[in-house]
Each structure stands twice: as structure tokens, then as C-alpha cells.
Amino acid sequence: MGSLLASLMVAGLPVYYFLNQNYHIFTKLAINQAPELIQTLEIEQSWLVRVLMLTLLFSLLFFFYFGLKWTSRIVGPLLVLQNHIQKTSRGDFNSPQLKVRENDEFQDLIATYNYFYLLLRQKTIADLEKLKKIEPSTTDRLAHSQWTELVNERLFQLQKPALKEVTETPKPGSLRVS
């Protein structure tokens, strides 16, 4: 926004300056040669200043609007991606895939990230299934406790209910994860 305003000022200030300089020159000539032209010159100067100011105002509004529009097409997908990555890094693999508007930038990046996210989620599900198959005996409390912790971590990532910690020694094979 600042660079836009600066560039419009660089173009607008010289035009305004030379408009006033020419007005003063023509006014001096009109006073000496044709005093009836002074009123016409004042009207022309006021109209030219108004046109110049309106042009500046509409240029600012035009570039501000389209600047915001372009910025949202770039920044919007990046913010969505950042939020999703933060959730994933905290272990939340239950979020839906990212979706952005068709006219947004970074479509390829979002598609690649979605592919990565789905692979990571599928790997977590596969790890959970493998862990379920290798449940250690409840007689080895340390191994069973660590196994339960690993299973619960994967279940948390997938936002499924956790297993209950074994506090008493159940019969072998009675504790199975479904």
C-alpha cells in the first residue's frame, strides 16, 4: 500500500506542481493581456485539480482492492496449510484433507501435502494394526505398559478411545484391542 501511494505521489505531485506553475503564468498573462480570461482560468484550474484528485483516489481504491484480492489468493492457502501442519505436528491425524479455492495459488503444494498427509495417516493406521497383533503378555508388566502407551498414542492421533491401563493381572489373551 505504501509503495502504491509513493508511486502515485511521484506521478501526481509533479503534475500538480506544473499545473499550478502554468496557472500562475497564464494568470499573469491574462491580467496584462485579457483580464476576462482570469475567471475561465480559475474554473479550469479547479476542474483539473478535482480530476487529478479523483484519479488519485480511484487509483488508490483500485489497487487496494486488487492488492487485497491477490494477497488473499496467496496468503489464504498458506495460512490453511500452516494450521493443518500445526495440528499434524501435534499428532492430530483426524483432520480432513486441505481444500482451497480453485483460483488460489499453491494448488500443487496443497495437493502434495494432502498426499503426504494421507500417507502419514495410513502409516499410523497400519502401525496401530501391527501393534494390535503383537500384544505382549500381561505378565510382563513393563512390556505391556509400553505397548499400551504406544497403542494409546496411535489411537489419540486418530482420535479414537484409548485403551485402559492394566492394573490387575488378567487372564492371558483376555485383553484384546478391537
N, C-alpha and C positions, 0 to 999 in steps of 0.2 A: 504494500500500500504506500509506503514511504517513497519507494523508488518511482512509483507511478506518479505520485504528487510532485516529486522533484522533476521528473521529465516533463510533466505538463507545465510546471513553472518555468523551466528552461525555455520552453517554446512560447509560453503565454506572456511572460514578463517583457521580452524584447518587443513583441507585437504591441503590447500596451504602451510601452515606453515610446516607440516610434509613432504610434497613433497620437499620443499627446504632443510629441515634438512637432509632428506635421500640423496638428490642430493649431498650435501656437504660431507656427509660421503662417498658416493660412489666415488666422485671425489678424495678425499684424498687416498682412497684405490687404485684407478686406477693410480694415479700418482706414487705410490710406487710399485704396482704390474704389471699393464698393461697400460702404457700411451696411447696406441692406442684406448682404450675404452672411453677416455675423449670426443672425438667428438661425439660418439654414445650417451653418457650420456647427452650431451648438446642438441642434437636433440630430445631425449626422453623427456627431461625436457620441452623444448619449446612446444612440441606437447601436453604434459599433461596440461600445463598452458593454452594453447589455448582451449583444450577440457573443462577444468574447467570453463573458462570464457564464452565460448559458452553455456555451460549448465546453468550457472547462468543467462545469458542474455535470453535464451529461457524460462527458468523457470519464470523469471520476466514477460516476454511478455505473456506467457500462463496464469498465474494467474491474471495479469492485465486485460486481455481480458475477462476471465470468471468472474472475480470480477465485472467488469462493467456490464456484461450481467445479472448477478444475482441481482445486485443492482438495475438496471433499472426495473427488474420484480417486485421488492418490492416497490421502491420509486415512480415509474411512477403512479401506481394506487392511491397511497396516495396523490400525488400532484393533480391528476384529481379530487379526492374526496374533497380535501381541497378547490380547486377553485369552485367546484359546491356548497359546503356548504356556502362559502362566498357569492356567488350570491343569494342563497336561503335566507340567513340571511338578505340580503338587500332587500328582498321582491320580487325577480325575480323568479316567478313560471312558466316561459315560456320556460325554458331551456329544452332540450331533456334529456332523461334518460342517465345515465352514461353507457359508453361502454368501456371495456378494452380488451386487447388481451386475447385469450384463455389460454395461458401459463403463464399469470400474476398471482401473488399471490392475496389474499384477494377477491376471486370471491364471497364468501358467504357474506362478508361485503358489497360489491358493490350491490349485489342482494337485501340485506336487506335495504340498503339505498335507492335504487330505489323504493322499495315497500313503504317505509316511505314517500319519495318524492311524489309519485303518490297519496298516501292517503292525504297528506297535500294539494296538488294541487286540488284534488277533493273536499276536505272540503272547500277550498277557493271558488271554483265554486258554491258549494251548499250554502255557506254563501251569496254570491252575489245574487243568485236566491231568497233566503229568503228575503234579503234586498229589492230587487226589488218589492216583493209582499207587503211589509209593508210601502210603501212610505207615509210619513206623509203629512198632508195638507200643502199647500204653505202659508196658513195664519199664521201658527206657524213658523216664520222665523228661530228661533233658532233650533227647531227640524229638520226642513227641511235642514238647513245648515249642521247640524251634520250628518244627513242621507246622504246628498250629499258627504260629506267628507269620510264617511265610504265606500260608493259605489265607489267613485273615487280611494280610497286606494286599494280596491279589483281589480278594473279594471287595475290599474297601475301594481299590482302584476302579473296579467295575460297579461299585455301589450296590453290592449285594449284602445280605445279612452275614455277619461274622459267625464263626464257629465259637462255641463256648469252650472255655479253658477246662481241661480235665482236672478236677480237684480230688477225686477219689479214683481208685483203680477199678475201671470197668472190666467186664469180661472181654477177652481178646476178640476182635472183629466186631464188637458192638458199636463202636464209634465210626461211622462212615459218613463222608461228606457227599451230599446229593447234588 
